[in-house]
Amino acid sequence: MRWLRFLLPLLGCWAAAGCTPDDNVTFFQDISRDPGYPGTAGDPASYEHLFTYTPDPNCTPAVPRVLDSSTEVRVFRGNGISMDDVVHFVGGLRRYYDHYGVLVFARHEVISVPLDHALVFNEGAISDKMRELGVNPSCANSSYPSTACEKAMGAALFHNVKGFLKLYAEPKQDLVNIVLVKRIAALDPSPELADSWGIAGLGFSESLVNSRGVSDLGASLATILDETDYSPTIFVGVNLVRFILRHPDIIIAHEFGHAYGLAHVDNERNLMNPEVVNCRQSLDPSQLSVIEKETVRSGNALLAGIYSPREFLSFTHRAPEVMGILRSRIAQHARRGGFAP
């Protein structure tokens, strides 16, 4: 999800004050599967403490109708994310969807994963990873890069996401993974992508990725991500959300909306507007019908084929533009480094 442009100067000041680029950033973070995963499902009542919240009359969206639905989640926390953070965020998710009669529940303990961020937006790091994979990064200089070039670029950009999906989301299950990390993008993005500081969350679904055919990128987004048969998964950047919002409800609820199959909309009062700003923004009857269709009492959440063709990932509704900028900078970096095609 892309945050409001008027916040970007503020975020820049915040970055300068305490989150300046770090020469010691570990862009590519490799994780191993927790020995207790997948574990045995327990009684949802044993995990109700994860969803604790205090009702807030200032966070009350309009309720066209109340559903009778449920969705199971598995919760993961990255480096530096406390259990208090977990309750604050998943409690916010429950606080929002309780207004619509959608029960969000868990049957497993929270799992810790050694992740600081989800995405890598640094052309030097991406170029190095592409060469490590045996692909010359100068291939990005082409108007229509080869499939191998696109996959290598995606392997770097989505390295941490792909690692998580392989371990915890494949094969697909009837639930949604929630991953709480410090930030969505690494602390040292390329200058043209500095507004990635404003990314509060991102959501993945196989049906969403597959809904995008060949685009201006020269390849489908499914080709670039290069993952199949995975459970819907959302990542939320805890540090940014805590900095700009009293309650995380609107961020995590928006990302969860993508997991249900809800695309971005232009209505500024709607939860699925890409520039949501407060926890009173609502879902409309047609969106609630989608949620009702995609959920059952057991928590079966998702079916394929209901994403807008314009949609990719909620970290931006301008994915071709972002990928185009990255490709250009990778090509420039390759030329400066003397990596001939």
N, C-alpha and C positions, 0 to 999 in steps of 0.2 A: 504494500500500500504506500502511495506517495503522499508525503505530508505537505501541508499548505506552504506556498512560497513565502508568505510573510514570516514563517518560522525559521527559514534558512539562515538569515543573518544572526538570529539569536543562537541557533545551533552552532554557527561558526564561532561566535564568542565563547560559547560553552566549550567547544573543542580547544580553542586557544588557551582557555583558562585551565583545563585539566585533562584534556584528551588529545594532546598533540600527537602527530604521527610518531610511531615508535620504531626505531631501527631494529629492535629485537622482536618484532611481530613474527609469530609463527603462522604464516599464511595457511599452510596445508597441515591440518591437524588430523592425524590418524588415530582411530579409536578401535578398540576391540570389544567384542560382545560381552556384556555382563554375564558372569557364570550362572546367575540366577534366572536368566531370561530363557524361555518365556515364562517359566514358573506356572504354578497352579492357580487358576482363578479362584478368588475368595468371595466372601459375602460383600456385596456393595456397601452394606451398613458399616463394615469395618473401615471403609475409606471415606466416609462422609465428612470426616474432619478436614479433608483436603478442600472441600467446597464451602467452608464456612464464610459467611458474609453477613454484614449488617445492612438491612434495607436502607435505601437512600431515596427519599422522595424527589430529589433533584435528578435522579437517574431512572426515570420512569418513561419509557417510550410508549407511544400510542399502541393499543392492543386491539386490532381489528377482530381477532378471535383467538381463543385459547385452544391449542392443539393437545393431543394426548399421545405424545411421542417421547422417545428416549434415544440417547446416543452414548455408546461406550467410548471412553478415551483411555489412552495410556499416556502417562506424564513422564517427561524426562527433564532433568535440570543440568545445565552446563556448569563450567567452572565459575565459582563465585556466586552461584544462585542458591539462596538459602531456602529452607522449607517455609519460612515466612513469606518469601517471594512467591513460592508455589501456591500457597493459600491465597495470597493477595490476587494473583492472576486467575487461577482457575475458579476462585470464589467470585471474581468479577464476571467470568463466563457464565457461571450459574445464575448470578444476580440478573444478568441481562436476559437469558433465555427462559428463566422462570416466569417472566412476564407473558411468555407465549406458551406456557405449558409444555416445554421441551425439557425433559429430565436428562441432564448430563451426569454420568456416573462413571466410577472406576471400579475395577475388581483386582487391581494389582498395586504393589508398592511402587513408589516413585523410583526411577532408575537414574543414577548419576552418569553423565557422559562427559569426557574431557574435551569439551568444545567451548571456545570463546566467541566464535562467530560462524556464520553460515556461508557467506559469499566472499570471493576474492575479486576485487576490482582494481588490481594493480598490474599494469602491463608488463613490468619487469618480471614479477613473480610468475605471471601466466606464460610469458615467453620461455622462462627457464623450465617450467613444467612441460611445455610443449616439446622442447628439445629433449628433455628427459624421456619423453614418450616416443622419441624418434621422428618427430615432425618439425621441420624448419618453420619457425614462426613467420618468416617472410611470406608464407603461403597466404597469410591474411591480407596481403596487398592486392589479391585478385578480387575482381567484382563478384565472381562466383567461386569461392574457395571449394576445394574438394571435400568430399564427405570426411576423409581422414583428418583434414585440417579443422573442420567444424567440430568433430568429435574431440580432438585434442584440446581445442580452445574450451569446449564445454567441460571436459574432464578437469581443467584447471579452475575455471570459474565456479563450478559446482562441486569441487573436490570434497568439501566437508559434507555437503548435502548428500552426495552420492554415497559417501562412506556410511552415513547414517541410514539411508534407505536400504542399502545392502544388508546391514546388520539387523535392523529393527522394523523395516516396513515390507520386506519381501520374504515370502509371497504375501499377497494382499489379504487382509483380514477385514472383518466387518466392524471396524472401529476407526477412530481418528487419533493419530499421534500428535501430542502437543510437546514441543521442544522449547524450553525457555533458555535463552542464551544472553550474554551480556549485550551483544550488538549483532545486527544482521550482517553488516559488512566489516571487513578487517579495518583496523585503525589507520591504514595508510593507502587510501584509494588514489587513483590518478586524479590530477587537478580537475579535468573536465567532469569527473564523476564525484566531485567533493560533496554534492548534495545527497550522496548515498548516506551521509550522516543522518539524514532525515528519514531513513527507512525504518519503520517501526515493526514491520512483520512481513512474512511471505507465506504463501500457501501453495502446496503442490497436490495435484490429483492427476492420475494417468489420463483420465478422460479429458481434462483441461488441456494438458500438453498435446494429446493426440488430436485435439480439435483444430490445431493450427497446421495448415498445410504448408507447402512451399511459399515462402514470403520474400520480402526484400532482403532477407538475410542470405538467400541463396540455398537455404536448407530448411527443413521443418524443425520446429523446436523439439519435437520428439527425437529427431536425429542428434541434435546438439546435447540434450540431456542424456540420452542413451541409457535409459532405465525402463524396465517394464515390470508389470505385475506387482505394484507396490500399494500399500495402504495410503490413503490421504494423510498428509503430514503438514502441520503448520509450525513455523518458527516465529517466535516473538522476541524482540530486542528489549530486554528488561530495563537497561540503563536509560535509554531514550524515553521510553514510556513513563518511567518514574519521574524523569526530569520535566516533562511537559504536561502530565496529567495527574490529577488527584486520584482518579480511578482508572484502571486499565480496561474497564468493561468494553468500551467502544472498539479498541484495537483488537482484542482477542475475539470478540464477537464478530467483527468484520472478517477476520481471517477464517473463523469457523464457518461463516457464511459461504466462503469460497469452497470449503470442504463439502458443504451441502450441495454445491453446484450453482450458487448464486453468482452471477456476473456483476461487473460494475454497472452502475446506473448514473444518469445525470442529475437526478433529483437530489438537491442539497439537503433535504430532510430525511433521506433514506440511509439506512445503515450501510448499504453497499455503494454509496458514493465514494470514489477513490480519495476524497479529501474530507472524510468524516472528522467532526470536530467536537462532538459532545455526546454523552451517553443517553440523550433523549431521542436520538435519531432512530427511526422506526423501520420495520419491515412492512411491506404492503401485502394485501391479500394474495396476490399471485405468487409472491415469494414464499409466503406461508404455505401455500398449496404445494410448492416444490418440496419444502421441508417435510410436510405431512406425507407426501408420496415417498420420499427417500428414507423415512425412518419407520421402524416398527418397534413394538414394545421391548423386544430383545436387544435393541441397539444397533440393528443393521442400518448403516448410515447412507450408503452411496450407491448410485447407479451411474452408468456412463451416458455421455451424449447430450448433456444439457447446458454446456458452457457456451457462451457467446464466442463466435469465431474471432472477435476482436480481443479476447482476453488471453493472457498468458499467466503471469505470476503477479500476485498482488504487491510485490515490491515495486512494480511499476506497470502502468498500463501502456507504456511506450517501450516495450522490450526491443523492437527492431532498432529504435534510435540508440538505446543504451548499447546493444550489441554492435551497432555500427561504429559508435565512438570507440569501443574497446578494440574492434578490429583495426581501425585506423591507427590507434596508438601502438598496438602490437606491431603493425607493419613499420611504423616510424622507428620503434625501438629496435626492430630487426635490422633496419637500414643503418642506424647509428652503430650497431654492433658488428656490422659487416657480414651479416648472414645472408648471403646471396641466395636467390631462389634456385 
